[in-house]
């Protein structure tokens, strides 16, 4: 289309750029191919709201343009953009026409454009005394902060990622528990709106820590010199403690107290310095057992760790408790309505038991074997054999007998068919009712033996 009266005389000039892409601050050359030397030109370099116009007089065919670094502010949500280059051809003041070109402006991942910040770590002591002055596993926390954040040339902050070891949080500041000891790497990554990421990290030292524990290695009656004796009126203890020293800044506090095991009151709590020592001040009675309670704490643990141990009354062949309601062998009797045996028990005689009644159903006949109840153990032992009185169908549950003593809960028993025990069935005894039930995936023929074996706790209700 004709623009003016000179358009038919001159062609619109063309432009050749020395680069197809460049960075802010780089220079690009432009060469003009004109149809006549008397033509003059205008080159407009533009990106977003920023632009620069170069006017070239007739006969000038070369131009140089340096992209201002500030033009990076026109590209804040991407790592690149396109610069528009418009060449307009004039004959004097008459416009002949124009052509538009472009080149890619790339924001490089350099210090000039990458975000910058300071990673700050803040130790949160919680229950750790400040004089320890270090991170402690399981007790201290670490807070990661981003300070002095600098987002370059118009970029905005897009995201934060904080890490401590393998734990990650997508925020900053961020607080982390410390679950591992030793050298732990902490870091924060800042990602800006262009997509550039910068990570800063450091290592923190975390001291290993476990709550203190105490165990009793031995505890026995002794004389005033610590010699073990069954009639001693003192107690010798040997304890072992474990605790975390935290570079010799954490020390345990161990105490003990004792009382008569038969509803006594604890003595005053006293501190322990030695792992082996004598306590009791000669006031430990021969006719009583004693409970000794040990406690350990340290400068960090808020919970007390207790352990208790029992020292029996002095040895005596046989004793009847005052009042005549309790007795003992091998020690003093301490409780009413109780026979205490301090020695190993070797029973030579037979254990007393009762044969319990078993009412059979019409499905079976010819009950053989035993069903015995042992009162002292509250156990029922079954060794029974029945003969199927008729064919018993498969897949249904059948009651074949009712036992006089039922279990407290439904109790499975072993059920097998035939002398070869080639069929194992499901079976059990119902609570409270004592019904012996069986279930088979195959029919049981009349005349086949049904064996039932089991042991259960009897219901006391």
PEMOFEN-V89170 format. One record per residue. N is the residue number from 1. PHI is phi in radians with two decimals (NA if undefined). PSI is psi in radians with two decimals (* if undefined). Layout:
N_PHI_PSI + N_PHI_PSI
This chain:
1_NA_2.37 + 2_-1.19_2.32 + 3_-1.70_-0.67 + 4_-2.68_-3.04 + 5_-1.22_-0.26 + 6_-1.63_-0.10 + 7_-1.10_-0.50 + 8_-1.38_-0.27 + 9_-1.60_-0.59 + 10_-2.09_2.53 + 11_-1.55_2.71 + 12_-1.25_2.31 + 13_-1.21_2.79 + 14_-2.05_2.88 + 15_-2.28_2.43 + 16_-2.11_2.18 + 17_-1.70_2.51 + 18_-1.33_-0.26 + 19_-2.43_2.70 + 20_-1.79_-0.29 + 21_-2.65_2.72 + 22_-2.84_3.02 + 23_-1.88_2.80 + 24_-0.97_2.37 + 25_1.63_-0.23 + 26_-1.41_2.82 + 27_-1.97_2.44 + 28_-2.19_2.48 + 29_-1.74_2.63 + 30_-2.29_2.25 + 31_-2.00_2.28 + 32_-1.78_2.31 + 33_-1.87_1.91 + 34_-1.90_2.61 + 35_-1.39_-0.23 + 36_-2.70_2.56 + 37_-1.26_-0.35 + 38_-1.40_-0.07 + 39_-1.34_2.48 + 40_-1.98_2.85 + 41_-2.45_2.84 + 42_-2.33_2.25 + 43_-1.99_2.17 + 44_-1.92_2.09 + 45_-1.77_2.16 + 46_-2.52_2.58 + 47_-2.62_2.03 + 48_1.04_-2.22 + 49_-1.55_-0.01 + 50_-1.78_2.45 + 51_-2.74_2.71 + 52_-2.39_2.35 + 53_-2.00_2.22 + 54_-1.91_2.18 + 55_-1.76_2.17 + 56_-1.98_2.18 + 57_-1.27_2.93 + 58_-1.03_2.46 + 59_1.55_-0.25 + 60_-1.57_2.11 + 61_-2.10_0.09 + 62_-2.13_2.47 + 63_-2.48_2.62 + 64_-2.23_2.37 + 65_-2.34_2.25 + 66_-1.82_2.12 + 67_-1.24_2.12 + 68_-1.08_2.41 + 69_-1.04_-0.55 + 70_-1.09_-0.35 + 71_-1.15_-0.27 + 72_-1.05_-0.42 + 73_-1.21_-0.22 + 74_-1.44_-0.16 + 75_-2.20_1.59 + 76_-1.96_-0.21 + 77_-2.06_0.30 + 78_-2.72_2.89 + 79_-1.62_0.02 + 80_-2.74_2.81 + 81_-2.66_-3.10 + 82_-2.14_2.26 + 83_-1.51_2.26 + 84_-1.57_2.30 + 85_-2.10_2.00 + 86_-1.94_2.09 + 87_-1.78_2.07 + 88_-1.93_2.28 + 89_-1.78_2.31 + 90_-2.18_2.63 + 91_-2.01_1.64 + 92_1.27_-2.04 + 93_-1.79_-0.05 + 94_-1.50_2.26 + 95_-1.46_2.15 + 96_-1.53_-0.72 + 97_2.89_-3.09 + 98_-2.56_2.78 + 99_-2.36_2.54 + 100_-2.03_2.35 + 101_-2.24_3.01 + 102_-2.64_2.74 + 103_-2.47_2.72 + 104_-1.53_2.27 + 105_-1.80_2.08 + 106_-1.88_2.23 + 107_-1.50_1.99 + 108_-1.40_2.73 + 109_-1.50_1.19 + 110_-2.05_2.96 + 111_-0.99_-0.55 + 112_-1.06_-0.52 + 113_-2.07_-0.31 + 114_-1.27_2.56 + 115_-1.13_2.69 + 116_-2.37_2.58 + 117_-2.85_3.01 + 118_-1.98_2.21 + 119_-1.49_2.17 + 120_-2.08_2.25 + 121_-1.85_2.37 + 122_-2.15_2.09 + 123_-1.41_2.20 + 124_-1.86_1.95 + 125_-1.32_-0.54 + 126_0.97_-2.06 + 127_-1.52_0.00 + 128_-1.37_2.18 + 129_-1.02_2.47 + 130_-1.10_-0.47 + 131_-1.21_-0.31 + 132_-1.19_-0.68 + 133_1.19_0.32 + 134_-2.49_2.89 + 135_-1.23_2.47 + 136_-2.22_2.20 + 137_-1.00_2.34 + 138_1.36_-0.12 + 139_-2.16_-0.88 + 140_-1.36_2.89 + 141_-2.29_2.81 + 142_-2.13_2.35 + 143_-1.91_2.26 + 144_-1.84_2.24 + 145_-2.18_2.62 + 146_-1.87_2.08 + 147_-2.20_2.77 + 148_0.94_0.77 + 149_-1.23_2.25 + 150_-2.16_2.00 + 151_-1.81_2.14 + 152_-1.52_2.38 + 153_0.89_0.92 + 154_1.52_-0.08 + 155_-1.20_2.66 + 156_-1.95_2.83 + 157_-1.36_2.33 + 158_-1.85_-0.78 + 159_-2.78_2.79 + 160_-2.19_2.47 + 161_-2.31_2.04 + 162_-1.85_2.43 + 163_-2.36_2.43 + 164_-2.33_1.91 + 165_1.10_-2.18 + 166_-1.68_-0.05 + 167_-1.46_2.45 + 168_-2.34_2.46 + 169_-2.36_2.42 + 170_-1.66_0.97 + 171_-2.81_2.84 + 172_-2.68_2.29 + 173_-1.16_2.77 + 174_-2.52_2.45 + 175_-1.98_2.36 + 176_-2.21_2.51 + 177_-1.33_2.70 + 178_-1.93_1.86 + 179_-1.81_-0.07 + 180_-2.27_2.63 + 181_-1.79_2.99 + 182_1.67_-2.71 + 183_-1.44_2.11 + 184_-2.07_2.26 + 185_-1.51_2.27 + 186_-2.09_2.56 + 187_-2.70_2.78 + 188_-2.34_2.34 + 189_-1.96_2.23 + 190_-1.90_2.22 + 191_-2.01_2.21 + 192_-1.61_3.14 + 193_-1.20_-0.34 + 194_-1.38_-0.27 + 195_1.75_0.08 + 196_-1.38_2.37 + 197_-2.08_2.45 + 198_-2.29_2.28 + 199_-2.00_2.33 + 200_-2.16_2.39 + 201_-2.44_2.85 + 202_-2.71_2.95 + 203_-1.92_2.43 + 204_-2.06_2.62 + 205_-1.71_2.19 + 206_-2.02_2.13 + 207_-1.35_2.44 + 208_-1.25_2.50 + 209_-2.63_2.42 + 210_-2.38_2.57 + 211_-1.04_2.51 + 212_-1.17_2.60 + 213_-2.28_2.77 + 214_-2.42_2.41 + 215_-2.34_2.59 + 216_-1.71_2.00 + 217_-1.38_-0.72 + 218_-2.74_2.70 + 219_-2.74_2.07 + 220_-2.72_2.85 + 221_-1.22_2.54 + 222_-2.65_2.95 + 223_-1.51_-3.02 + 224_-1.19_-0.24 + 225_-1.71_-0.03 + 226_1.62_0.09 + 227_-1.30_2.28 + 228_-1.17_2.22 + 229_-2.65_2.43 + 230_-1.14_-0.40 + 231_-1.83_0.30 + 232_-1.14_2.57 + 233_-1.87_0.29 + 234_-2.24_2.95 + 235_-2.21_2.27 + 236_-1.80_2.28 + 237_-2.03_2.65 + 238_-2.34_1.97 + 239_-2.08_2.75 + 240_-2.19_2.34 + 241_-2.07_2.59 + 242_-2.28_2.32 + 243_-2.72_2.87 + 244_-1.68_2.11 + 245_-1.34_-0.41 + 246_0.88_1.04 + 247_1.00_0.74 + 248_1.06_0.55 + 249_-1.99_-0.03 + 250_-2.18_2.20 + 251_-2.25_2.45 + 252_-1.42_2.73 + 253_-2.11_2.07 + 254_-1.99_2.31 + 255_-2.31_2.86 + 256_-2.43_2.80 + 257_-2.70_2.76 + 258_-2.49_2.83 + 259_-2.72_2.80 + 260_-1.12_2.27 + 261_-1.15_-0.36 + 262_-1.63_1.32 + 263_1.05_0.61 + 264_-1.44_3.03 + 265_-1.87_2.38 + 266_-1.10_2.53 + 267_-1.22_3.01 + 268_-1.10_2.52 + 269_-1.29_2.32 + 270_-2.21_2.57 + 271_-1.35_2.60 + 272_-2.00_2.34 + 273_-1.95_-0.46 + 274_-1.90_2.62 + 275_-1.37_-0.32 + 276_-2.27_2.22 + 277_-2.83_2.91 + 278_-1.86_2.34 + 279_-2.28_2.92 + 280_1.98_-0.40 + 281_0.95_0.56 + 282_1.25_0.26 + 283_-1.87_0.19 + 284_-1.40_2.04 + 285_-1.31_2.52 + 286_-1.26_-0.53 + 287_-1.63_0.41 + 288_-2.49_2.63 + 289_-1.66_2.73 + 290_-2.27_2.50 + 291_-1.81_2.20 + 292_-1.92_2.17 + 293_-1.92_2.23 + 294_-1.93_2.52 + 295_-2.34_2.45 + 296_-2.30_2.36 + 297_-2.38_2.94 + 298_-2.44_-2.96 + 299_-1.31_-0.15 + 300_-1.95_-0.78 + 301_-1.16_2.26 + 302_-1.58_-0.31 + 303_-1.70_2.50 + 304_-1.51_2.42 + 305_-1.79_2.02 + 306_-1.85_2.64 + 307_-2.53_2.45 + 308_-2.11_2.54 + 309_-2.39_2.65 + 310_-1.93_2.32 + 311_-1.93_2.08 + 312_-1.28_2.85 + 313_-1.10_2.90 + 314_-1.07_2.69 + 315_-1.18_2.41 + 316_-2.75_2.39 + 317_-0.98_-0.86 + 318_-2.62_2.49 + 319_-2.56_2.46 + 320_-1.94_2.22 + 321_-1.09_2.54 + 322_-0.98_2.23 + 323_1.82_-0.28 + 324_1.36_0.24 + 325_-1.83_0.03 + 326_-2.53_2.67 + 327_-2.54_2.88 + 328_-2.72_2.69 + 329_-2.01_2.26 + 330_1.48_-0.01 + 331_-2.86_3.03 + 332_-1.32_2.45 + 333_-1.29_2.31 + 334_-2.13_-0.28 + 335_-2.23_2.51 + 336_-1.26_2.64 + 337_1.03_0.59 + 338_-2.58_2.36 + 339_-1.78_2.05 + 340_-1.81_2.32 + 341_-2.09_2.00 + 342_-1.53_-0.17 + 343_-1.76_2.91 + 344_-1.10_2.46 + 345_-1.78_2.15 + 346_-2.17_1.79 + 347_-1.58_2.07 + 348_-1.50_-0.57 + 349_-1.41_3.11 + 350_-1.34_2.55 + 351_-1.37_2.32 + 352_-1.25_2.34 + 353_-2.50_2.92 + 354_-2.16_2.39 + 355_-1.39_2.23 + 356_-1.77_2.61 + 357_-1.22_2.54 + 358_-2.33_1.98 + 359_-1.67_2.12 + 360_-1.63_2.69 + 361_-1.55_3.07 + 362_-1.24_-0.20 + 363_-1.29_-0.39 + 364_-2.28_2.93 + 365_-2.62_3.05 + 366_0.98_1.03 + 367_-1.20_2.29 + 368_-2.24_2.89 + 369_1.66_-2.84 + 370_-2.32_2.64 + 371_-2.31_1.86 + 372_-2.07_2.46 + 373_-1.96_2.20 + 374_-1.83_1.79 + 375_-1.02_-0.73 + 376_-1.16_-0.44 + 377_-1.84_-0.15 + 378_0.99_0.61 + 379_-1.88_2.54 + 380_-2.00_2.27 + 381_-2.01_2.21 + 382_-1.94_2.27 + 383_-2.46_1.51 + 384_-2.15_2.62 + 385_-2.36_2.32 + 386_-2.11_2.80 + 387_-2.01_2.23 + 388_-1.06_2.17 + 389_-1.43_-0.38 + 390_-2.72_2.99 + 391_-1.13_2.31 + 392_-1.92_2.12 + 393_-1.18_2.72 + 394_-1.45_2.79 + 395_1.27_-0.25 + 396_-1.65_2.82 + 397_-1.68_2.29 + 398_-2.19_2.44 + 399_-1.63_2.10 + 400_-1.86_-0.26 + 401_-2.88_2.87 + 402_-2.26_2.19 + 403_-1.61_2.55 + 404_-1.17_-0.58 + 405_-1.97_2.06 + 406_-1.60_2.75 + 407_-1.38_2.85 + 408_-1.22_-0.59 + 409_-2.31_2.79 + 410_-0.94_2.23 + 411_-2.14_2.09 + 412_-1.16_2.55 + 413_-2.30_2.85 + 414_-1.53_2.19 + 415_-2.18_2.28 + 416_-2.41_2.77 + 417_-2.07_2.38 + 418_1.43_2.78 + 419_-1.20_-0.38 + 420_-1.55_-0.03 + 421_0.92_0.67 + 422_-1.46_-0.20 + 423_-2.10_2.10 + 424_-1.87_2.16 + 425_-1.86_2.97 + 426_-1.55_2.39 + 427_-2.73_2.81 + 428_-3.00_2.99 + 429_-2.07_2.21 + 430_-1.29_2.50 + 431_-1.18_2.59 + 432_1.19_-0.79 + 433_-1.48_-0.48 + 434_1.33_0.23 + 435_-1.22_2.27 + 436_-1.64_1.98 + 437_-2.05_2.60 + 438_-2.34_2.75 + 439_-2.56_2.34 + 440_-2.31_2.55 + 441_-1.48_-0.05 + 442_-2.28_2.61 + 443_-1.16_2.60 + 444_-1.82_2.18 + 445_-1.36_2.63 + 446_-1.03_2.40 + 447_1.61_-0.21 + 448_-1.30_2.57 + 449_-1.42_2.50 + 450_-2.11_2.02 + 451_-1.77_2.37 + 452_-2.24_2.19 + 453_-2.32_2.40 + 454_3.14_2.89 + 455_-2.40_2.39 + 456_-2.66_2.81 + 457_-1.41_2.27 + 458_-1.34_2.59 + 459_-1.32_2.28 + 460_-1.71_0.00 + 461_-1.25_*
